[in-house]
């Protein structure tokens, strides 16, 4: 794949790259792509679309407050951010879509929903379905990248046994490059949908790459697709 070639060229000439670094980038792209699709592309009723953005901005303020509270020096902006957080929380609790969704919830469940770390309404499976991305493929990629990001037992063992000049290490790097390309292509597809006026100036190789990857993003575990993923 053409998108993959520059990464492999760098790998062969710069042995200071580390798989942990590559896995972090790959995982970051998987998460950011789902956020892009969730906020900008996923087709939802207007009231749900409005609510999920309210919830997103509310969590943004929550994160700011958490980070500021843990700084050794107090910020003068904290009262202002708290006021914005309170205003957004009030808007969420009064939102018609949220009231319908939480109609049968107990107060603790409402509190848990607002306090949870992930500001996403619904599940990743629903976003993957909307993006025409195999949920199983997404889970597999996310899990493999997370293993290295969080230094799991398996990833540490693999890293300890591999060296940058080892063929096995290059194979792992190829996998991460494959993961990156998958989500980059999906992002390009969605970007074209958001900005149709740019379609006329896109390079031909992007269209070709999108076509090559359409089947892989619907990965079903067939032997033919496994061979494509292995580059055979």
Z-matrix of the N, CA and C atoms (Angstrom, degrees):
N
C 1 1.465
C 2 1.537 1 109.29
N 3 1.328 2 115.77 1 137.91
C 4 1.457 3 118.97 2 -175.04
C 5 1.519 4 112.93 3 -65.48
N 6 1.338 5 116.91 4 -35.80
C 7 1.459 6 118.65 5 179.61
C 8 1.517 7 111.63 6 -64.56
N 9 1.323 8 115.92 7 -23.87
C 10 1.460 9 119.86 8 -175.83
C 11 1.519 10 112.49 9 -82.05
N 12 1.318 11 116.76 10 -27.12
C 13 1.460 12 121.09 11 -171.17
C 14 1.532 13 113.88 12 -58.33
N 15 1.348 14 120.37 13 -44.45
C 16 1.473 15 118.87 14 -179.87
C 17 1.517 16 113.23 15 -60.61
N 18 1.356 17 116.62 16 -36.50
C 19 1.465 18 119.79 17 -179.95
C 20 1.535 19 110.80 18 -65.33
N 21 1.334 20 115.39 19 -41.90
C 22 1.461 21 118.66 20 -178.99
C 23 1.529 22 110.57 21 -70.15
N 24 1.323 23 116.57 22 -34.27
C 25 1.469 24 120.07 23 176.81
C 26 1.516 25 109.99 24 -61.56
N 27 1.339 26 117.21 25 -44.44
C 28 1.474 27 121.38 26 178.51
C 29 1.519 28 110.24 27 -62.67
N 30 1.343 29 116.23 28 -43.58
C 31 1.467 30 119.72 29 -176.80
C 32 1.521 31 111.42 30 -59.34
N 33 1.321 32 116.96 31 -43.09
C 34 1.462 33 120.87 32 -175.63
C 35 1.525 34 112.35 33 -69.93
N 36 1.346 35 116.99 34 -18.37
C 37 1.460 36 120.18 35 -175.75
C 38 1.527 37 113.13 36 -111.79
N 39 1.314 38 117.51 37 -4.08
C 40 1.473 39 120.24 38 -177.52
C 41 1.515 40 109.83 39 -139.47
N 42 1.337 41 116.80 40 89.78
C 43 1.464 42 119.64 41 -175.16
C 44 1.517 43 113.25 42 -78.59
N 45 1.361 44 117.62 43 6.05
C 46 1.458 45 119.11 44 177.34
C 47 1.533 46 111.96 45 -83.33
N 48 1.350 47 116.33 46 -7.76
C 49 1.464 48 118.14 47 176.01
C 50 1.522 49 109.72 48 -64.07
N 51 1.316 50 115.90 49 145.20
C 52 1.450 51 120.97 50 179.57
C 53 1.517 52 109.77 51 -122.09
N 54 1.322 53 115.71 52 144.51
C 55 1.451 54 120.35 53 -177.18
C 56 1.523 55 112.40 54 -62.64
N 57 1.329 56 116.55 55 -32.47
C 58 1.464 57 119.35 56 179.19
C 59 1.525 58 109.87 57 -61.33
N 60 1.312 59 115.69 58 -43.37
C 61 1.461 60 120.88 59 179.32
C 62 1.525 61 110.02 60 -61.62
N 63 1.322 62 116.60 61 -44.01
C 64 1.464 63 120.98 62 -179.29
C 65 1.520 64 111.29 63 -65.40
N 66 1.333 65 116.80 64 -41.22
C 67 1.465 66 119.92 65 -179.23
C 68 1.518 67 111.19 66 -66.19
N 69 1.331 68 117.14 67 -36.63
C 70 1.469 69 120.77 68 178.06
C 71 1.524 70 110.91 69 -62.80
N 72 1.335 71 116.71 70 -42.38
C 73 1.458 72 120.60 71 178.08
C 74 1.524 73 110.35 72 -63.78
N 75 1.341 74 115.51 73 -44.86
C 76 1.469 75 119.85 74 -178.71
C 77 1.526 76 110.68 75 -62.40
N 78 1.325 77 116.51 76 -44.63
C 79 1.468 78 118.98 77 179.91
C 80 1.521 79 111.26 78 -66.04
N 81 1.309 80 116.90 79 -39.65
C 82 1.466 81 121.19 80 178.01
C 83 1.526 82 110.36 81 -58.62
N 84 1.329 83 116.88 82 -41.07
C 85 1.458 84 120.63 83 179.78
C 86 1.525 85 111.27 84 -67.24
N 87 1.340 86 117.95 85 -39.13
C 88 1.463 87 119.79 86 179.86
C 89 1.524 88 110.20 87 -62.30
N 90 1.324 89 116.65 88 -43.93
C 91 1.463 90 120.14 89 -178.86
C 92 1.522 91 111.59 90 -69.47
N 93 1.326 92 116.60 91 -42.79
C 94 1.465 93 119.68 92 -178.17
C 95 1.519 94 112.06 93 -68.22
N 96 1.346 95 116.23 94 -31.94
C 97 1.462 96 117.07 95 177.07
C 98 1.523 97 110.87 96 -65.94
N 99 1.334 98 117.68 97 -44.42
C 100 1.463 99 119.46 98 179.04
C 101 1.524 100 111.18 99 -60.62
N 102 1.334 101 116.74 100 -38.41
C 103 1.467 102 120.18 101 177.73
C 104 1.530 103 110.34 102 -64.21
N 105 1.343 104 116.88 103 -44.09
C 106 1.464 105 120.75 104 177.40
C 107 1.520 106 110.54 105 -56.30
N 108 1.323 107 116.47 106 -49.12
C 109 1.460 108 119.91 107 -177.97
C 110 1.523 109 111.00 108 -67.17
N 111 1.321 110 115.87 109 -39.75
C 112 1.472 111 121.11 110 -178.67
C 113 1.525 112 111.71 111 -63.29
N 114 1.331 113 117.41 112 -44.35
C 115 1.461 114 120.97 113 -174.92
C 116 1.533 115 113.44 114 -84.19
N 117 1.333 116 116.99 115 -30.78
C 118 1.471 117 118.96 116 -169.18
C 119 1.526 118 114.95 117 -115.63
N 120 1.316 119 118.46 118 -22.82
C 121 1.461 120 119.94 119 -169.80
C 122 1.528 121 113.07 120 -115.61
N 123 1.324 122 116.83 121 -44.10
C 124 1.471 123 121.29 122 -172.15
C 125 1.530 124 111.24 123 -53.57
N 126 1.322 125 115.59 124 124.79
C 127 1.462 126 121.09 125 -178.09
C 128 1.532 127 109.88 126 -79.32
N 129 1.330 128 116.38 127 115.80
C 130 1.459 129 122.60 128 -179.05
C 131 1.522 130 109.41 129 -138.09
N 132 1.335 131 117.50 130 158.19
C 133 1.464 132 119.36 131 174.01
C 134 1.526 133 110.60 132 -58.78
N 135 1.324 134 116.37 133 152.71
C 136 1.468 135 121.33 134 -174.16
C 137 1.522 136 112.15 135 -59.12
N 138 1.346 137 118.20 136 -37.89
C 139 1.470 138 119.57 137 -177.60
C 140 1.524 139 111.69 138 -69.02
N 141 1.347 140 116.63 139 -36.15
C 142 1.471 141 119.70 140 177.69
C 143 1.525 142 110.37 141 -71.85
N 144 1.326 143 116.59 142 -37.89
C 145 1.466 144 120.97 143 178.19
C 146 1.531 145 110.46 144 -61.42
N 147 1.322 146 116.21 145 -41.66
C 148 1.456 147 120.82 146 179.30
C 149 1.531 148 110.70 147 -66.23
N 150 1.330 149 115.95 148 -42.51
C 151 1.465 150 119.50 149 -178.34
C 152 1.519 151 112.05 150 -64.83
N 153 1.317 152 117.53 151 -43.03
C 154 1.462 153 119.04 152 -175.85
C 155 1.535 154 110.64 153 -66.11
N 156 1.340 155 117.14 154 -29.33
C 157 1.465 156 119.02 155 176.09
C 158 1.525 157 111.03 156 -73.85
N 159 1.334 158 116.50 157 -36.18
C 160 1.467 159 120.25 158 173.56
C 161 1.528 160 110.41 159 -57.65
N 162 1.347 161 114.13 160 -47.27
C 163 1.465 162 119.59 161 -178.31
C 164 1.532 163 110.47 162 -64.21
N 165 1.327 164 116.71 163 -38.22
C 166 1.470 165 121.24 164 179.44
C 167 1.524 166 110.64 165 -62.03
N 168 1.333 167 117.44 166 -48.46
C 169 1.468 168 121.15 167 -179.27
C 170 1.531 169 111.28 168 -66.13
N 171 1.329 170 116.25 169 -34.34
C 172 1.474 171 120.22 170 177.48
C 173 1.523 172 110.10 171 -62.64
N 174 1.324 173 117.09 172 -45.40
C 175 1.465 174 120.58 173 -179.89
C 176 1.522 175 111.43 174 -67.50
N 177 1.322 176 116.48 175 -30.94
C 178 1.465 177 119.82 176 175.84
C 179 1.534 178 109.97 177 -59.14
N 180 1.331 179 116.72 178 -45.25
C 181 1.471 180 120.87 179 178.87
C 182 1.525 181 111.09 180 -67.30
N 183 1.327 182 117.14 181 -38.41
C 184 1.472 183 120.49 182 177.61
C 185 1.523 184 111.14 183 -59.70
N 186 1.330 185 116.26 184 -42.82
C 187 1.465 186 119.97 185 179.48
C 188 1.522 187 111.15 186 -65.52
N 189 1.326 188 116.42 187 -41.35
C 190 1.469 189 119.96 188 178.12
C 191 1.526 190 110.65 189 -59.30
N 192 1.317 191 116.33 190 -46.13
C 193 1.468 192 120.90 191 -178.79
C 194 1.522 193 110.71 192 -63.06
N 195 1.333 194 116.63 193 -42.32
C 196 1.467 195 120.50 194 -179.87
C 197 1.530 196 110.74 195 -61.11
N 198 1.334 197 116.39 196 -45.20
C 199 1.465 198 120.28 197 -178.40
C 200 1.527 199 111.23 198 -67.14
N 201 1.330 200 116.40 199 -42.38
C 202 1.469 201 119.80 200 -178.81
C 203 1.525 202 111.09 201 -65.80
N 204 1.334 203 116.67 202 -40.26
C 205 1.470 204 120.73 203 -178.37
C 206 1.519 205 111.68 204 -62.74
N 207 1.336 206 117.37 205 -27.29
C 208 1.459 207 120.98 206 -177.49
C 209 1.522 208 113.06 207 -94.67
N 210 1.323 209 116.74 208 3.15
C 211 1.464 210 119.61 209 175.16
C 212 1.532 211 110.11 210 -78.57
N 213 1.333 212 117.37 211 147.67
C 214 1.474 213 119.30 212 179.36
C 215 1.531 214 112.94 213 -66.91
N 216 1.348 215 115.68 214 -23.22
C 217 1.468 216 120.12 215 -180.00
C 218 1.520 217 108.47 216 -115.19
N 219 1.316 218 117.52 217 130.55
C 220 1.457 219 121.94 218 -179.74
C 221 1.534 220 111.52 219 -70.54
N 222 1.314 221 115.46 220 140.10
C 223 1.457 222 120.40 221 179.29
C 224 1.528 223 110.10 222 -92.51
N 225 1.307 224 115.75 223 142.15
C 226 1.471 225 120.45 224 177.35
C 227 1.531 226 111.54 225 -74.05
N 228 1.342 227 116.37 226 -11.72
C 229 1.459 228 120.13 227 -178.98
C 230 1.527 229 113.31 228 -86.83
N 231 1.330 230 117.70 229 -7.13
C 232 1.461 231 120.60 230 -174.60
C 233 1.530 232 112.72 231 -58.39
N 234 1.332 233 121.01 232 -47.08
C 235 1.474 234 120.17 233 179.44
C 236 1.526 235 112.99 234 -58.67
N 237 1.330 236 116.08 235 -38.48
C 238 1.472 237 120.44 236 179.89
C 239 1.526 238 110.86 237 -65.83
N 240 1.335 239 116.19 238 -43.01
C 241 1.467 240 120.37 239 -179.57
C 242 1.526 241 110.19 240 -68.15
N 243 1.321 242 117.51 241 -38.68
C 244 1.469 243 120.93 242 176.89
C 245 1.533 244 110.75 243 -60.35
N 246 1.330 245 115.79 244 -41.01
C 247 1.470 246 120.27 245 179.97
C 248 1.538 247 110.16 246 -63.84
N 249 1.336 248 116.91 247 -40.43
C 250 1.458 249 120.85 248 178.49
C 251 1.524 250 110.77 249 -66.62
N 252 1.354 251 115.58 250 -39.93
C 253 1.467 252 119.88 251 177.89
C 254 1.527 253 110.64 252 -62.17
N 255 1.329 254 116.64 253 -44.07
C 256 1.464 255 121.17 254 -179.73
C 257 1.529 256 110.46 255 -62.91
N 258 1.314 257 116.98 256 -40.92
C 259 1.463 258 121.53 257 179.63
C 260 1.536 259 110.73 258 -63.13
N 261 1.325 260 116.70 259 -42.71
C 262 1.468 261 120.86 260 179.06
C 263 1.529 262 111.43 261 -68.45
N 264 1.329 263 116.85 262 -40.07
C 265 1.466 264 120.68 263 177.91
C 266 1.536 265 110.64 264 -61.30
N 267 1.312 266 115.54 265 -42.64
C 268 1.460 267 120.63 266 178.22
C 269 1.530 268 110.68 267 -62.86
N 270 1.336 269 116.05 268 -40.01
C 271 1.470 270 120.29 269 179.11
C 272 1.525 271 110.71 270 -65.73
N 273 1.340 272 116.89 271 -38.41
C 274 1.470 273 120.98 272 178.35
C 275 1.525 274 110.49 273 -64.17
N 276 1.332 275 116.81 274 -47.86
C 277 1.470 276 121.10 275 -177.39
C 278 1.528 277 111.92 276 -65.05
N 279 1.324 278 116.44 277 -23.30
C 280 1.461 279 120.16 278 178.57
C 281 1.511 280 113.92 279 -99.44
N 282 1.335 281 117.01 280 1.85
C 283 1.465 282 120.82 281 -176.36
C 284 1.532 283 110.75 282 -74.84
N 285 1.339 284 119.15 283 131.65
C 286 1.470 285 121.69 284 -177.99
C 287 1.527 286 113.53 285 -59.30
N 288 1.338 287 117.02 286 -40.44
C 289 1.470 288 118.99 287 -179.89
C 290 1.527 289 110.34 288 -64.21
N 291 1.331 290 117.06 289 -44.58
C 292 1.462 291 120.25 290 179.53
C 293 1.527 292 111.11 291 -64.19
N 294 1.315 293 117.61 292 -38.72
C 295 1.460 294 120.62 293 179.77
C 296 1.523 295 111.46 294 -64.26
N 297 1.331 296 117.08 295 -37.22
C 298 1.478 297 119.88 296 176.45
C 299 1.528 298 110.21 297 -69.15
N 300 1.334 299 116.17 298 -42.62
C 301 1.464 300 120.77 299 -178.18
C 302 1.530 301 111.63 300 -65.08
N 303 1.330 302 116.90 301 -36.83
C 304 1.474 303 121.29 302 -173.87
C 305 1.521 304 112.68 303 -103.72
N 306 1.332 305 116.44 304 18.62
C 307 1.467 306 120.57 305 -173.59
C 308 1.529 307 112.51 306 -56.55
N 309 1.331 308 117.03 307 -38.62
C 310 1.470 309 120.70 308 -177.07
C 311 1.529 310 112.76 309 -100.17
N 312 1.319 311 117.94 310 6.39
C 313 1.462 312 121.40 311 -176.37
C 314 1.534 313 111.07 312 -77.97
N 315 1.322 314 114.13 313 147.63
C 316 1.453 315 120.69 314 170.41
C 317 1.535 316 108.98 315 -81.04
N 318 1.341 317 117.68 316 157.73
C 319 1.475 318 119.81 317 -179.47
C 320 1.527 319 113.75 318 -53.26
N 321 1.341 320 117.58 319 -36.89
C 322 1.474 321 120.22 320 -179.28
C 323 1.527 322 110.81 321 -65.32
N 324 1.342 323 117.00 322 -38.05
C 325 1.459 324 119.35 323 179.94
C 326 1.522 325 110.32 324 -66.89
N 327 1.327 326 117.12 325 -37.86
C 328 1.464 327 120.62 326 177.16
C 329 1.530 328 109.86 327 -63.18
N 330 1.335 329 115.80 328 -42.58
C 331 1.460 330 120.30 329 179.09
C 332 1.519 331 111.10 330 -64.03
N 333 1.330 332 116.68 331 -43.55
C 334 1.467 333 121.25 332 179.18
C 335 1.524 334 111.07 333 -62.70
N 336 1.329 335 116.40 334 -38.25
C 337 1.461 336 120.92 335 179.96
C 338 1.526 337 110.72 336 -63.44
N 339 1.326 338 115.98 337 -42.82
C 340 1.462 339 120.18 338 -179.25
C 341 1.527 340 112.12 339 -73.07
N 342 1.335 341 116.61 340 -28.25
C 343 1.466 342 120.40 341 -176.60
C 344 1.514 343 113.82 342 -91.92
N 345 1.327 344 118.03 343 -8.81
C 346 1.471 345 119.60 344 -176.33
C 347 1.528 346 109.54 345 -64.57
N 348 1.328 347 116.40 346 150.50
C 349 1.476 348 119.21 347 -173.17
C 350 1.520 349 114.45 348 -73.74
N 351 1.337 350 117.94 349 -17.43
C 352 1.465 351 119.47 350 -174.24
C 353 1.527 352 110.44 351 -106.76
N 354 1.330 353 117.90 352 111.91
C 355 1.474 354 121.16 353 -176.32
C 356 1.518 355 113.07 354 -82.94
N 357 1.329 356 117.02 355 50.40
C 358 1.462 357 121.19 356 -177.92
C 359 1.524 358 108.83 357 -116.74
N 360 1.322 359 116.34 358 129.25
C 361 1.463 360 120.95 359 174.38
C 362 1.528 361 107.61 360 -86.00
N 363 1.322 362 116.63 361 125.60
C 364 1.458 363 119.58 362 -177.93
C 365 1.518 364 111.67 363 91.81
N 366 1.327 365 116.40 364 -161.97
C 367 1.460 366 121.73 365 -173.69
C 368 1.531 367 110.46 366 -120.80
N 369 1.343 368 113.98 367 159.70
C 370 1.467 369 119.32 368 177.59
C 371 1.524 370 111.49 369 -57.93
N 372 1.353 371 116.03 370 -33.30
C 373 1.463 372 120.00 371 -179.11
C 374 1.526 373 111.25 372 -58.79
N 375 1.340 374 116.39 373 -37.83
C 376 1.459 375 120.34 374 -179.28
C 377 1.532 376 110.91 375 -68.67
N 378 1.342 377 115.84 376 -37.34
C 379 1.469 378 119.21 377 178.56
C 380 1.527 379 109.63 378 -68.94
N 381 1.336 380 116.84 379 -42.58
C 382 1.471 381 120.54 380 178.77
C 383 1.526 382 110.92 381 -60.33
N 384 1.325 383 116.01 382 -41.65
C 385 1.472 384 120.18 383 179.75
C 386 1.515 385 110.16 384 -62.92
N 387 1.328 386 116.73 385 -43.16
C 388 1.459 387 120.63 386 178.58
C 389 1.523 388 111.14 387 -63.90
N 390 1.345 389 116.67 388 -36.43
C 391 1.466 390 121.55 389 -178.84
C 392 1.523 391 112.88 390 -82.19
N 393 1.350 392 116.39 391 -2.00
C 394 1.470 393 121.67 392 -175.42
C 395 1.524 394 110.75 393 58.12
N 396 1.324 395 114.03 394 42.33
C 397 1.465 396 122.30 395 178.59
C 398 1.519 397 108.41 396 -115.99
N 399 1.322 398 117.05 397 130.54
C 400 1.461 399 120.61 398 179.02
C 401 1.527 400 110.40 399 -60.16
N 402 1.335 401 116.00 400 125.91
C 403 1.462 402 120.14 401 178.63
C 404 1.517 403 110.69 402 -63.14
N 405 1.334 404 116.92 403 -39.13
C 406 1.467 405 120.45 404 179.93
C 407 1.526 406 111.21 405 -63.58
N 408 1.340 407 116.08 406 -40.39
C 409 1.465 408 119.25 407 178.22
C 410 1.520 409 110.52 408 -64.88
N 411 1.323 410 116.56 409 -44.25
C 412 1.467 411 120.14 410 179.56
C 413 1.528 412 110.69 411 -60.78
N 414 1.316 413 116.73 412 -45.22
C 415 1.474 414 120.08 413 -179.29
C 416 1.526 415 110.93 414 -62.54
N 417 1.333 416 115.71 415 -41.54
C 418 1.470 417 119.68 416 -178.65
C 419 1.526 418 110.77 417 -64.18
N 420 1.343 419 116.63 418 -44.68
C 421 1.465 420 120.70 419 179.93
C 422 1.522 421 110.16 420 -65.19
N 423 1.317 422 116.96 421 -46.01
C 424 1.463 423 121.25 422 -178.01
C 425 1.527 424 111.02 423 -62.02
N 426 1.334 425 115.88 424 -41.68
C 427 1.462 426 120.04 425 -179.40
C 428 1.519 427 111.46 426 -65.96
N 429 1.338 428 116.89 427 -44.83
C 430 1.464 429 119.26 428 -178.40
C 431 1.524 430 110.99 429 -64.39
N 432 1.333 431 116.50 430 -41.88
C 433 1.468 432 119.15 431 179.11
C 434 1.525 433 111.09 432 -67.86
N 435 1.331 434 116.91 433 -37.79
C 436 1.466 435 120.81 434 179.93
C 437 1.518 436 111.62 435 -64.45
N 438 1.332 437 116.65 436 -33.96
C 439 1.467 438 119.76 437 179.58
C 440 1.527 439 111.30 438 -56.19
N 441 1.326 440 116.02 439 -42.54
C 442 1.465 441 119.83 440 -179.06
C 443 1.522 442 111.46 441 -80.17
N 444 1.333 443 116.47 442 -34.83
C 445 1.465 444 119.95 443 179.85
C 446 1.521 445 111.09 444 -63.49
N 447 1.340 446 116.25 445 -39.72
C 448 1.464 447 120.91 446 -176.61
C 449 1.532 448 113.30 447 -99.65
N 450 1.327 449 116.67 448 9.09
C 451 1.476 450 121.29 449 176.47
C 452 1.527 451 111.57 450 55.63
N 453 1.330 452 116.20 451 56.71
C 454 1.460 453 119.92 452 177.63
C 455 1.527 454 110.11 453 -69.49
N 456 1.328 455 115.58 454 166.43
C 457 1.475 456 120.43 455 -179.45
C 458 1.525 457 110.71 456 -57.85
N 459 1.331 458 116.17 457 -45.09
C 460 1.465 459 120.06 458 -177.90
C 461 1.524 460 110.94 459 -64.50
N 462 1.331 461 117.09 460 -45.20
C 463 1.462 462 119.57 461 -177.15
C 464 1.522 463 111.60 462 -64.74
N 465 1.334 464 117.23 463 -38.78
C 466 1.467 465 119.96 464 178.86
C 467 1.525 466 110.22 465 -63.83
N 468 1.322 467 116.89 466 -41.25
C 469 1.468 468 120.86 467 178.74
C 470 1.526 469 110.71 468 -62.33
N 471 1.332 470 116.29 469 -43.62
C 472 1.467 471 120.49 470 -179.91
C 473 1.522 472 110.50 471 -65.10
N 474 1.323 473 116.58 472 -45.49
C 475 1.468 474 120.15 473 -179.72
C 476 1.523 475 111.52 474 -63.14
N 477 1.316 476 116.14 475 -35.78
C 478 1.459 477 120.31 476 -179.25
C 479 1.526 478 111.52 477 -69.01
N 480 1.333 479 116.47 478 -30.33
C 481 1.466 480 119.78 479 -176.74
C 482 1.531 481 112.57 480 -91.95
N 483 1.352 482 116.75 481 -11.64
C 484 1.455 483 120.27 482 -178.36
C 485 1.523 484 110.42 483 -106.63
N 486 1.302 485 115.96 484 152.13
C 487 1.453 486 122.17 485 174.48
C 488 1.527 487 108.77 486 -127.82
N 489 1.321 488 117.39 487 158.56
C 490 1.458 489 119.59 488 -174.27
C 491 1.517 490 113.19 489 -63.53
N 492 1.315 491 118.09 490 -21.47
C 493 1.462 492 119.44 491 178.35
C 494 1.525 493 111.57 492 -97.43
N 495 1.337 494 115.98 493 11.97
C 496 1.459 495 122.26 494 -178.65
C 497 1.532 496 108.91 495 -89.52
N 498 1.347 497 116.90 496 139.14
C 499 1.462 498 120.63 497 178.10
C 500 1.519 499 111.57 498 -60.80
N 501 1.336 500 116.77 499 -34.79
C 502 1.472 501 119.67 500 179.82
C 503 1.522 502 110.93 501 -65.52
N 504 1.309 503 116.15 502 -35.07
C 505 1.457 504 121.09 503 179.12
C 506 1.533 505 110.11 504 -67.87
N 507 1.315 506 115.95 505 -40.67
C 508 1.460 507 119.01 506 178.22
C 509 1.521 508 110.46 507 -65.39
N 510 1.330 509 117.25 508 -34.78
C 511 1.463 510 120.50 509 178.42
C 512 1.526 511 110.26 510 -63.98
N 513 1.338 512 117.08 511 -41.37
C 514 1.462 513 120.37 512 176.94
C 515 1.526 514 110.72 513 -63.55
N 516 1.314 515 115.09 514 -41.14
C 517 1.467 516 119.21 515 178.20
C 518 1.524 517 110.59 516 -61.73
N 519 1.322 518 116.77 517 -40.26
C 520 1.463 519 120.52 518 177.33
C 521 1.530 520 110.63 519 -60.07
N 522 1.325 521 116.52 520 -39.59
C 523 1.465 522 120.11 521 178.95
C 524 1.524 523 111.06 522 -61.82
N 525 1.343 524 115.92 523 -45.94
C 526 1.462 525 119.07 524 -179.97
C 527 1.532 526 110.76 525 -63.84
N 528 1.333 527 116.48 526 -37.12
C 529 1.459 528 120.21 527 178.15
C 530 1.519 529 110.20 528 -64.46
N 531 1.323 530 115.23 529 -38.38
C 532 1.462 531 121.55 530 177.18
C 533 1.524 532 110.13 531 -61.37
N 534 1.334 533 115.60 532 -44.51
C 535 1.469 534 120.41 533 179.79
C 536 1.529 535 110.26 534 -60.38
N 537 1.340 536 115.40 535 -46.76
C 538 1.463 537 120.42 536 -179.04
C 539 1.527 538 110.16 537 -58.87
N 540 1.334 539 116.47 538 -46.56
C 541 1.461 540 120.61 539 -177.86
C 542 1.527 541 111.50 540 -61.12
N 543 1.321 542 116.95 541 -38.39
C 544 1.459 543 120.96 542 -179.81
C 545 1.517 544 110.91 543 -55.80
N 546 1.329 545 116.25 544 -50.24
C 547 1.464 546 120.09 545 -175.62
C 548 1.527 547 112.29 546 -78.67
N 549 1.325 548 117.18 547 -29.07
C 550 1.465 549 119.56 548 175.30
C 551 1.528 550 109.83 549 -63.64
N 552 1.324 551 116.28 550 -42.59
C 553 1.464 552 120.15 551 -179.86
C 554 1.526 553 110.70 552 -64.77
N 555 1.328 554 117.03 553 -42.50
C 556 1.461 555 119.89 554 177.49
C 557 1.528 556 110.81 555 -62.39
N 558 1.320 557 116.27 556 -39.91
C 559 1.471 558 120.18 557 178.96
C 560 1.528 559 110.68 558 -64.94
N 561 1.334 560 116.71 559 -39.87
C 562 1.471 561 120.14 560 177.26
C 563 1.526 562 110.03 561 -62.34
N 564 1.327 563 116.35 562 -43.52
C 565 1.479 564 120.18 563 178.38
C 566 1.524 565 111.34 564 -57.98
N 567 1.329 566 116.06 565 -47.07
C 568 1.468 567 119.96 566 -178.64
C 569 1.528 568 111.38 567 -70.40
N 570 1.327 569 116.39 568 -34.90
C 571 1.468 570 119.99 569 177.33
C 572 1.523 571 110.14 570 -62.54
N 573 1.312 572 116.76 571 -39.91
C 574 1.461 573 120.87 572 177.61
C 575 1.524 574 110.61 573 -62.98
N 576 1.325 575 116.59 574 -35.16
C 577 1.467 576 120.05 575 178.26
C 578 1.526 577 110.68 576 -69.51
N 579 1.325 578 116.51 577 -37.87
C 580 1.462 579 120.53 578 179.81
C 581 1.522 580 111.87 579 -70.12
N 582 1.339 581 115.68 580 -35.42
C 583 1.467 582 120.54 581 -176.92
C 584 1.530 583 109.64 582 -126.47
N 585 1.323 584 117.59 583 73.32
C 586 1.473 585 120.17 584 -175.54
C 587 1.526 586 113.35 585 -61.71
N 588 1.345 587 117.05 586 -23.06
C 589 1.468 588 119.09 587 -179.39
C 590 1.525 589 111.84 588 -66.53
N 591 1.350 590 118.13 589 -15.95
C 592 1.459 591 121.09 590 -179.41
C 593 1.523 592 112.44 591 -90.06
N 594 1.325 593 118.58 592 -6.32
C 595 1.462 594 120.66 593 -175.29
C 596 1.524 595 112.22 594 -62.34
N 597 1.320 596 116.13 595 -34.05
C 598 1.465 597 119.19 596 -175.86
C 599 1.518 598 112.35 597 -68.34
N 600 1.351 599 118.06 598 -20.65
C 601 1.467 600 119.56 599 -175.96
C 602 1.529 601 112.21 600 -106.50
N 603 1.318 602 117.37 601 8.71
C 604 1.464 603 118.22 602 -178.25
C 605 1.534 604 109.99 603 -71.78
N 606 1.337 605 117.47 604 144.80
C 607 1.466 606 119.95 605 176.91
C 608 1.527 607 110.83 606 -66.38
N 609 1.324 608 116.57 607 147.73
C 610 1.461 609 120.66 608 -178.50
C 611 1.519 610 112.46 609 -61.39
N 612 1.329 611 116.91 610 -33.38
C 613 1.467 612 118.53 611 -175.22
C 614 1.527 613 111.26 612 -66.95
N 615 1.368 614 117.27 613 -25.75
C 616 1.472 615 119.56 614 177.94
C 617 1.523 616 109.42 615 -67.19
N 618 1.324 617 116.91 616 -45.39
C 619 1.463 618 120.45 617 177.91
C 620 1.526 619 110.73 618 -60.45
N 621 1.322 620 115.95 619 -41.66
C 622 1.467 621 120.65 620 179.33
C 623 1.523 622 110.36 621 -63.27
N 624 1.332 623 116.53 622 -43.92
C 625 1.462 624 120.57 623 -179.11
C 626 1.517 625 111.14 624 -65.77
N 627 1.327 626 116.88 625 -40.87
C 628 1.470 627 119.91 626 177.57
C 629 1.522 628 110.07 627 -58.54
N 630 1.315 629 116.18 628 -43.50
C 631 1.458 630 119.54 629 178.70
C 632 1.514 631 112.52 630 -62.19
N 633 1.339 632 116.60 631 -41.28
C 634 1.464 633 120.39 632 -179.71
C 635 1.519 634 112.65 633 -64.19
N 636 1.346 635 115.79 634 -32.45
C 637 1.463 636 119.30 635 -173.81
C 638 1.517 637 114.49 636 -93.50
N 639 1.318 638 118.13 637 -7.47
C 640 1.465 639 119.46 638 -176.80
C 641 1.528 640 111.97 639 -58.46
N 642 1.320 641 116.09 640 -42.22
C 643 1.463 642 118.86 641 -178.88
C 644 1.526 643 111.75 642 -71.21
N 645 1.351 644 116.86 643 -35.01
C 646 1.457 645 119.87 644 -177.86
C 647 1.523 646 112.24 645 -69.34
N 648 1.327 647 117.72 646 -31.27
C 649 1.469 648 119.42 647 179.11
C 650 1.523 649 111.46 648 -73.34
N 651 1.320 650 116.69 649 -10.53
C 652 1.465 651 120.79 650 173.19
C 653 1.532 652 109.80 651 -106.79
N 654 1.300 653 115.18 652 37.73
C 655 1.470 654 122.47 653 -174.95
C 656 1.523 655 111.72 654 -52.03
N 657 1.333 656 116.58 655 126.10
C 658 1.468 657 120.22 656 -179.52
C 659 1.529 658 112.50 657 -120.77
N 660 1.335 659 117.07 658 7.09
C 661 1.456 660 119.98 659 176.83
C 662 1.510 661 114.00 660 86.36
N 663 1.321 662 118.62 661 6.12
C 664 1.461 663 120.54 662 -179.43
C 665 1.526 664 110.05 663 -68.04
N 666 1.323 665 115.89 664 156.62
C 667 1.461 666 120.86 665 -178.23
C 668 1.524 667 110.95 666 -63.05
N 669 1.331 668 116.72 667 -35.90
C 670 1.464 669 120.53 668 -179.92
C 671 1.525 670 110.50 669 -62.69
N 672 1.345 671 116.40 670 -43.55
C 673 1.460 672 119.37 671 -179.34
C 674 1.536 673 111.35 672 -71.83
N 675 1.326 674 117.16 673 -33.77
C 676 1.470 675 119.44 674 175.82
C 677 1.521 676 110.40 675 -61.42
N 678 1.336 677 116.52 676 -39.74
C 679 1.464 678 119.98 677 178.58
C 680 1.519 679 111.17 678 -65.00
N 681 1.322 680 117.33 679 -37.96
C 682 1.470 681 120.56 680 177.88
C 683 1.506 682 110.78 681 -64.65
N 684 1.339 683 116.36 682 -41.51
C 685 1.460 684 119.92 683 179.77
C 686 1.523 685 111.57 684 -65.69
N 687 1.341 686 115.85 685 -31.83
C 688 1.469 687 120.43 686 178.41
C 689 1.523 688 111.41 687 -81.39
N 690 1.329 689 116.36 688 -6.53
C 691 1.462 690 120.05 689 -179.71
C 692 1.504 691 114.20 690 77.63
N 693 1.345 692 116.36 691 22.56
C 694 1.467 693 119.53 692 -177.78
C 695 1.527 694 110.74 693 -88.36
